[in-house]
Structures are given as C-alpha cells and as structure tokens.
Amino acid sequence: MTGSPSGRSPAERPEGTEPPVPGSGAVPDPDPARSAGGAGEGAESSVSGSGSPGSVPRPDPARPADRTGPSLRLSPKVLLTDPIRMLPSLFLPLAGVLFLGGFSPGSFVWAALGVVGSVAFSAVRWVTFTYRIAGDRLELTRSLISRSVRTIPLERIRGVDVSAPPLHRLLGIAVLRIDTGAGGDDKQEGELDGVTVEEGERLKAVLLWHARARMARRAQARETASASGPGELTAADAAEPAAPAVVRHEVGDATPERVFFVLPRKWLVYGPLSGSYLLTPFALVAGAVGLAFQWGGELKIDRRVVMGAGEWLWEHPPLLTAALVLLLLAMPVVGVVMYAVFNWDFTLRASEGYLIAGRGLVTRRSVSLERRRVRGFEFVEGPAERWAGFGRAWAIVTGLGDSETRGQLLPVAPRETVLDVVGEAIGPITTGLRSHPPAARRRRLFRAIFPWLVVAACATTAALLWSGLWWALAVPALILALLGVPLGLDRYRSLGHTYDGSRLSVRSGSLRRSQAVVEKRAVVGWTLSQTWFQRRAGLLTVTAGVGAGTGGYAALDVGEAEGPAFAAEVTPTWLAPFLVSEDLGRGNPLPAESSPLGSAAPGEPSTRDRSTSPGEPGNG
C-alpha cells in the first residue's frame, strides 16, 4: 500500500510543513518537550480498542502544561490484583499461624490481620507511585519516606510491550513494560503494572511515536547540515538561532498498518511438533513430585508416603505401564492445548515502523520490535518439525532483552509459510551454504558416539564384576551409541556458512537445527578459536560477534584456511593485522596490498584464539 501518511499527496501538503522523513512515516516535531507534555496529559489523544492511536493536535507553547504532563497513578483496581499476587508468599506464613494456633479463633484473627496488612501495603504502594511524561523523558516516581525517581529518556525506548494476565483481563487492566535495551530485567527498564487497557494502548502509541519522531528529527538535522555544508553559516546565523520550521505531526500519522501473518485455528494441531509442548505431561508429573518433596512437611505430607507410593507403583508393572501409556497418549493432546494457550490468535503485523507480534489465550501479550534495529533472523527446526516440513523463526534485534521470548516472529508453522512471512517482513533466507571439511564429519561422529561408548563400557564392566543391575545402564548406553551414528552424520550435513555480499549465514545442530541470517552491519567483531582436538584435525570455529540476538553466531569446525577467509570476506580490513600470507614461511612476505586477505608483519607470532573488532585491530 502506498500513499501519503496523512492522506494528502505531496502537492496537497499545507504550506510551511516539511515532508515526512523516509522510513519514519512521520514528520518530526520541532519541540519534543511540547509533544511529550501534550501526550502525557492524555486529554488530547484517543486510542481505539485495537491500539490504533488517534490524532494529537499540536500543543500551544504558551501553556506550561504542554511541556510537562500531569502525574498519573495506576488504576485503583491494582488494590485487588496486588494482594492476590502476594498470596503465594503469604500462604506458608498464614498456614503456619493457623497450624501453630490450632485453628483457634485467635489464629484466624492473626491470619486476617496478615491479609489486611497485605491490602494496606498495596494501598500504600498505589498512593505513593506516580508516572508522567516530562519533556523528553518518562518519570516513574515513588515517594513515601524517601523519594525515588526513575527517568527513562524517550529516545532510548526500543519497544513497548502490553500484556494482560487472566486476572488483569477480568478487571480490564494491563501491564506495560518498556524496553530500553539496557540488558536488565523488565522492572529495571520500566514497568507499569495496573494501567487500564485504554491508558496502556495510549501510552504505547505515545512512547513509540516520540522515539520515532526523535529519530526523524535527527535524520532531518543531518540532511540539513549536509545540505548547507561547512562555511555557509554566516556570523549572523550563528549569533541568532533560526526559528524552528512549522511542521506537523500526529500520533498515528504514519504508513498504513500491514498484517503479515495470522495463525489459523486449524494450525493449532501442529503444537505436538514442538518438543517443549510435547513433553509437558512428564514435566507436570515431575513438578508435582518435586512439590510434594519440597513442601510436604508444611502440608503435613510425609515423604515416606510419597516414596511408598512410588515403590508400590514400581512393584506393579501393569499399573506402571498403564501410567506411562496414559502419559504418552496425553502428549499430543497436551501439546495442542499448550500451543493454543501460548499462541492463540498469533498475529504479526507492521505499524508505525515497528513489527508487532500479539498472541496468548490466558495471558494476552503484544510485543513491539523496532524495525530499524532488526539485524536478521534465526530459523529453527526440531527433528519432528524437519520431518513434517515445519519450523519457527526469531528476530535478531539490537538492544532486546529476553530475546528468546520477545523476539519470536512465528511459532511452529509450515516451513514455506515461515520463510515467506520472514522474507516479507525482514528478508529472504540465505541458500547455497558452503560445506565443511570431512574432518568435521569425523568430529561430529566422535562427539555423538564416544561418550555413550564410555558409559556402556563402564556399566558393562560393573555388571560383570559386581551386579547385574548395571546392565540396565549398559544396554541403553549402547543403543544411544548406535543412534549416535545417524545423529553425527546429520549434524555434519547441517553444518554450513556463506556470505552473499550483504548478509552472512551460519547453520548447525540436529536436534535443534538453527540457521542464523545476519546483516553485515551487525557484525562488531570476530573470534577464531581452536580446541586441542580441533588443532589436530585442522579445524577451527569462527564466531561473528553481533550486538544483537545471542551476541554471537558461530560457524563450527571450518577449515583452518576457510575460517579466516570467511571472516575476511565479510570484513576485509579487520583481519589484515592477524593474517599471514602463505609465502611468509618461505621467506617471501607479501605486502598487504598484494594479498586479498592482507598480511601480518614478518615474524608476527601465530595464535590459536584471537579476537578482533574494528576499534581494536591490534588486540588479541
């Protein structure tokens, strides 16, 4: 879809306004303080139920309230949610009071006082906490005996997530979390737990708009500076700052929203293809057993009773077999249920320069990823997913905390659909991966087979010398060693790396095969490492340091010559101080300009593990 964000063509733009900055979908406002203050008031903006913000008129600079918004509080409904959320931590103390008091009237009075105290504590927290948008920053203030103010610059906001747990949805409130790329948890970055749904959507629109508008202002300033050039600024211009241009910007005045993907309901049956969902029944049983052992004393459950039940079940093989069969039959059913709970109505769309992923049945969550900070994606397949032709995708984003959860672009879906959607939203997947040397295959086989052979040999020796019970360990270990042959071969087939001139790609893994596609501009350094076994095999691992995602993506077991060549192909100048030409050992050092990879000075010692980045070419 194309067209002017405001609905006017460029010829119809009002006189005195500037055109939108390309890619921002908005015109920067000359006064960020006015914009921030007006947005913080909440009186001049409206948000629909879908989260699409309404227009905000330009504030009047003569009004002081336009520069700093009023202090706002959370919804009073948090007085209900906070005590309920505190119940798990209060359960054991209250239960202890009742048990020690013999369930007498006095014990119930003390327990009731504890509940009243939690409500009073929640009321104090609600009264003493405020937030506001003050100029170009968001302020979170808590004041009781001392005053604490947390300031979040609007320009540092990377994303805003709005989630609604079950109780919050019932009461019509939500949790708003602000991501600033600080690397801490959500509460360290900024959290408003208990705003109304309408206020949450309004704040989300306002905060994201301010971040986008500030970037547009910076781009416009750079364009103006480059267009004017040095020397064109007169002394009069320098002495008297120019009046700001009259520009217009409205919250929500951007490119039209675009929906990339909506999860069909019939695809919920694909949930069992994900191993994490498939193993949920066993995880629930293990959790129940662990809970019984951990809290059995407080709940007056004797551990001997639990152990006795397990021994009784072990002594009755038919019942044990039936329990295992029930768990196996429950695996696909529970897999579908868990997939639906986490990915109900999964939607991926683009709006206002952000990728927005919304999902969830019990807890509805909306995650915003700033598109200009997306540096690539990671395509992941498990064994069952590969067999059925399915996969998942995560975005590689700079400054994103909890990327494993917040960076998910698509849940389990057909491979063609995932690649089409990711190709449309970010870019196509890289094909034509380069194969790795045969020595890498031997290492994959060795790592998949040898550990289980050691276990099988030790268990067999113990079975022959001491007790036949060790055969229960020796036989499974031997089976796993045999299964290691196809596993190792598949791991080798999964290895690959390539560079297409603008993006590099690495792939590895079998039980979790992952292919990362990363833009060249995201690479901030390289690490070339060798273990003792790799040195004997003539292999090494090349890791591209990336300021996004997991922080680094490795090409495993590449050849000693191919590894540095791959890094030098992506960033030719970075590796020059670390590379030595082939003729150096024969006394014929080549100058750097005569070798495509550059050369090191004669006599430079070689190293087996060196890292380089553009800012530190000489650091090992």
Sequence and secondary structure as in RCSB ss.txt:
>XXXX:A:sequence
MTGSPSGRSPAERPEGTEPPVPGSGAVPDPDPARSAGGAGEGAESSVSGSGSPGSVPRPDPARPADRTGPSLRLS
PKVLLTDPIRMLPSLFLPLAGVLFLGGFSPGSFVWAALGVVGSVAFSAVRWVTFTYRIAGDRLELTRSLISRSVR
TIPLERIRGVDVSAPPLHRLLGIAVLRIDTGAGGDDKQEGELDGVTVEEGERLKAVLLWHARARMARRAQARETA
SASGPGELTAADAAEPAAPAVVRHEVGDATPERVFFVLPRKWLVYGPLSGSYLLTPFALVAGAVGLAFQWGGELK
IDRRVVMGAGEWLWEHPPLLTAALVLLLLAMPVVGVVMYAVFNWDFTLRASEGYLIAGRGLVTRRSVSLERRRVR
GFEFVEGPAERWAGFGRAWAIVTGLGDSETRGQLLPVAPRETVLDVVGEAIGPITTGLRSHPPAARRRRLFRAIF
PWLVVAACATTAALLWSGLWWALAVPALILALLGVPLGLDRYRSLGHTYDGSRLSVRSGSLRRSQAVVEKRAVVG
WTLSQTWFQRRAGLLTVTAGVGAGTGGYAALDVGEAEGPAFAAEVTPTWLAPFLVSEDLGRGNPLPAESSPLGSA
APGEPSTRDRSTSPGEPGNG
>XXXX:A:secstr
  S TTS  GGGS TT     TTT S   S HHHHHHHHHH SS  B TTS B       TT GGGTB   B   
TTHHHHHHHHHHHHHHHHHHHHHHHTTT HHHHHHHHHHHHHHHHHHHHHHHHEEEEEETTEEEEEEESSSEEEE
EEEGGG  EEEEEE HHHHHHTEEEEEEE S SS HHHH EEEEEEHHHHHHHHHHHHHHHHHHHHHHHHHHHHH
HHH TT   HHHHHS          TT SS  EEEEE  GGGGGGGGGSHHHHTHHHHHHHHHHHHHHHHTTTTT
  HHHHHHHHHHHHT HHHHHHHHHHHHHHHHHHHHHHHHHHHTT EEEEETTEEEEEE SSSEEEEEEEGGGEE
EEEEEE HHHHHHTEEEEEEEETT SSHHHHTEEEEEEEHHHHHHHHHHHT       B   HHHHHHHHHHHHH
HHHHHHHHHHHHHHHT GGGHHHHHHHHHHHHHHHHHHHHHHHH EEEE SSEEEEEE STTEEEEEEEGGGEEE
EEEE  HHHHHHTEEEEEEEESSTTSEEEEEEEETTHHHHHHHHHSTTTSGGG   GGGGGT    GGGSTT   
 TT    SSEEEBTTBTT  
